[in-house]
């Protein structure tokens, strides 16, 4: 059984050179999307081609917006990809997300 715990997304995820735990891969399909990839089309196919431990899903979790590790389908808004794989201590974590 995995214990779910919440962390702050902005304290752990960021752009190249910010020195955070996870470096986000920019969305090269759409300059306006920043780091988030869509749930359909070429962007979805690109995400599916990534190593599973580098995929993170932005989801609605009982009214809270969180980023959870792995490929999720239900209640998803979009996907993030990181250059680093998910650390063992972050498996099962949900990262609180606010835009």
N, C-alpha and C positions, 0 to 999 in steps of 0.2 A: 504494500500500500504506500502511495506517495502522499506526503503531506504538502498541501498547497500553501505557499506563503507569498506575500505581496512585497514587491520592491518598487522603487521609483525608476521608470524607464529612462528618463533623462540623465540619471546618475550613472547609468551603465552602458547606454547606447549612444553613439554619435559618429560624426564624420572623421575621416582620416586625420590623424595628427592631434586629436583631442585627448588622447591618453586614457580613454575609457575602456571598460572591460571588452566591449564588442564594437567593432568598426562596421558601420552600415554600408552596404553596397548601393551606390546611387542608381536610380531608375534611368537607364539609358534609352528607354522607349519614349519617355515623356518628361521633358525638362521641368514641367510644372508640378510633377508628382514628388519631387524630392527623393526620398528613400523608399516610399511605399510603392508596391507593385499591385496591379489590379487582379481581380479574381476571374478574369476571362481572357480569351484570345492569346496573342503572342506573349503577353506578360505572364499569364498563368502557366503557359508551356515553359517559359524560361525558369520560373520558380520551381516547377516540378522536376526540372533537370538538375537542380542543385542537390548537394549532399543534404540528407534530411536533418542532420544536427546543426545546420546553418540556416534553416528556415524557421521563421517566427511569424505567428498569425495575430493580427489585430482583431479582437473579437468583443462582442457584447456578452458580458458575464453577469447576468442578473442585474442589469442596469448600469454596471460599471464597464468602462472601456479599458481592456487590459491587453497586453501582448503576452502570448503563451508560446512556448517552444514547440516547434513541429508544424506539420501540415494539418490545419483544421478546416473543416468544411461548414459546419453549422454555425450560424450567427457571425460569420466572418465579414470584415470590412475590407481587408487587404492583407498583403504579406510584406515582410521585411526579410532581407538576406544579410547575413553577417560574414565577414571574412574569417572569423574565428569560430570553431565549433562550440556548441553549448558546453559549458563547464559542468562537471558532475554535480557540484553544489547548487547549480541553477536548474537542474531537471526537476520539473514539477512546479517551478515558480511561475507566478503571474506578475508581470510588471505593470504597475499602474500607469496609464497613458493619458496625457491631456495635451491638446493641441493649442 
